Amino acid sequence: MLGRTEIFIRRLQRQLNRQQFLFKFLGFGEQSKYKHGKGLVIIQIDSLSKQELELAISTGKMKFMKKLQQQGYKSHTFYTGVPSSTAAVQAELFYGVKAAVPAFGFFDYETNRPLVMFNPRDALEIEKRLEKQGKGLLAQGSAYSDIFTGGAKESHFCISNLSAGSILKNRYPFGFIMLVLLHFFSLIWTAMLMIFEAMLALSDFIRGLISGKNLWKELKFIPSRVAICILLRELITIGAMIDTARGLPVIHLNLVGFHEQSHRRGPTSRFARWTLKGIDKSIKRIWKAALRSTSRDYEVWIYSDHGQEETFPYEKKYGKIVQQAVSEVFEDYDKLNVHDSKKVGFLLRTGMRSAKFFTDLFTPIVVDQSIRPMLIALGPVGHIYLDSKTTLKEKHEIAEKLINQANIPAVILPCIDRKAEIWTAAGRFKIPEKADAVFDTTSPYYNEMVKDFLTACCRSDVGDLLIYGWNEKEKVYYSFANENGSHGGFNRRETEGFAFLPGDTEIKGIEKGYIRPLELRQSALDLMGRKTIKRVNVEKDTIRVMTYNVHGCVGIDGGLSPARIAKVICRYKPDIVALQELDVGRMRSGREDQAKIIAQCLNMEHHFNPTVKIEEETFGDAILSTYPMSLVKADSLAIKPRFAFLEPRGALWIQIRFQNKILQFINTHLGLNGPERIIHTKELIAQNWLGHPQCIDPVILCGDFNSRPNSQIFRMLKKRLYSAQSQAGLKKHKGTWFGRWPIICLDHILVSPELEVVKIEVADSYLARIASDHRPLIADIKIKKLTK
């Protein structure tokens, strides 16, 4: 009764699901042709380094991420490439093109103008080039708050396509009204969060004034902080949840709150870390929505495109902006068209050239393409473009002056005989010969980073000189913008993000100890194109057995999904699986062969035993195995006249060769009627099954017995077999029913004396709690004596 009541409630909730209703109302079509196909939700946490992630999890800032870790997710080192910028990472991830841009802002000789990746026109220019080099990862999917769309069919808040992809583009204004009504409480909560964030921002504003920061800049940061950290995050979260209900094949979203706070206050600041709590809650909502989807079998991946370094503004240290300091160096070089620092203009993140408000509010990229030398500086890196007639000797003189006169910590002369020279106050270094003096040799991707650095240095658009804020002697990192957190260089915290993936994910290139965007892309393409799980049997002395009543693949949330059942099974990597309550060809489950679908998803062999047959519709039990198996018997259990009205029951017997021994394996599902269960148990013990001359130990009997461990049928079975839970030393059997709150043990694994139960487990993942009304019972079993 408890189970049926919850399933009824969950089914009603599913029918009234606001995401389902909303996308239908707005005219979005469900991707029905991808039913039961693989799907991928990729969540990017902008600028969060692996070190900051681990700290956030350990200190409770990201509680849901910690739960995912406990359920098998693993954090892998994600090398961003050089330069460490969102634009470069997304270009490699979305299109497979390494080092697509030399920096976030640079002079482009093809268009003969500076390009800045926060300018929609410039981002679109680069994306058009990328589309010629590779197919977008997000084809037929959606993208949120990215630099590039990645070929997404629907893009929202993406820089390269800001004018396209509104979630309310259909049925406006009714769509807007319906969105408000269906998400009324979410919007109220969002408004409360915005008010709370505004209060925090005001407190931060006061602290900033006390510490001597600019009044106007501090005041204007409040609305941007609230809009990006709360409003944009909530809109993206709702949109992604709707897309999972629709069944889009791939969804990518970029949560940028931590990025903006880190630039403003530093990546280790209280306010930057505060945003991680909200990001964590958004991930939780999206993850649950993805796993509840019955339109597609979703995986949820979480990664960071790069990290950030704590920086100190150059302007604050030396009392002048870097453009002015560099301009003064060039006053002695008339032939280079020396310019006054007042000529310096701004290309802004919004693509606007002359809005003073936005200039002060956002981190500027300073350029003026009408003069030489031209400096484009953002974060800890600046690119200087000289006159083409400048000699190498003059470059050396300029580098020395930049260090001594302009107090530039490091100057890089790129592509000198396919090498690079780095000038500092302490001396000159040649790369790659002295790479260990500049790059962190302890990073697992040290060699690849050196190679990427030299490749980037030999691009024509990288500039003639690079200035860099790294100061090893003073142990300080300067930013040429007025910010306290920066990235774009090659320090470890900048170049080391993370890929937070399910433990069973097949990851390309992970044997190196890290992955990069191109390998994450290849892994994603493999996942979405893969129909089965690759399995390789290795020699081992323990076999893992699972018994699982799958309830016709209908979960307690009312969702019907064989793929979801397969996903639950896969999480625990069993060698043999006994399944009960499977539909084959039944109208109620879409005429599908559920046993076959699950076996194909898991790349396992299977045998099915139909216990109920109504014309072409069947219902019964199955055994799946990674080891070769042969069918011995599949039959019904006796039906007494007085129990003729009850559901027929049966058993399935196979043989499996394991460690040169033949293992007898029987799966059954006993009924709800006590006297009938006793009759069927006696039959199983008798000569047709366990008492058969061919049923030689070792033997495993498992299934849903609909009986407690101390019942009469178990006292009967103890003459031959023992409960795996008792053999494992458990004084009290773990519950397997009801799914969300397993309080009763109805599912059992019984073994013969030759078998040793090493470990017993009841699946407790989020999916296992909702995919069926039973939980899987898993046992690791070892044969005590190995004889041929």
WOMONOR-V817040 format. One line per field, one symbol per residue. psi: psi as a letter, one per 30 degrees, with the letter a starting at -180 (. if undefined). A space follows every 10 residues. Layout:
BEGIN
psi = ???
END
This chain:
BEGIN
psi = eeeeeeeeee eeeeegkeee eefeefgkkk iffgkglklk kjkkjkgjle eeeeeeefgg fieeeeeeef gfkkjkkjkf lklileeeee eeeefgjkhf kfleklkjfe fhlkkkffje eeeeeeeeee ffflkkfgkg alkkhlelfg gkekkkgkef hfflhkfgfk gkgeeeeeee efheeeeeee eeeeeeeeee eeeeeeeeee gglkeeeeef feeeeeeefd eeeeeeeeee eeeeefgkek kkkjjgeeee eeeefkfgle eefeffeeee eeeeeeeeee ffkgfljkkj kklkflalkk lkkeeeeggl leeeeeeeeg ffiefgiklk fffkakjlef gkfgjeefee elkljkljff lklkkjkkbg kkkkjlkffk leeeeeeeee eeeeefhkek kkjlhjhgak kjklffakkk kfeheffelj ffkfgeeeee eeeeeefgkf gflfkkkkgk jeefhljkkf lilgkllfbg lefefjaljj lkfgkjkkgf fffllleeee eeeeeeeffk flkkkjklkl gkkkkkkjjf hggklfgfkj jeeeeeeeee fghlekkjkl ikkjgkefgg gljeeeeeee efhlllkkjk fkkjcfklkb llkkkflklk kekjlllkjk efgfflkkla lkklkkjkhg kjkkkkkljl afkeeeeeee eeeefaffcf gkffikkkkk klajfhklfg leeeeefffe lkkeeeffgk ekkkkfklee ijfkjfklkk llffkkjekk kkkgleefff flflkkkkkk kkkekjk.
END
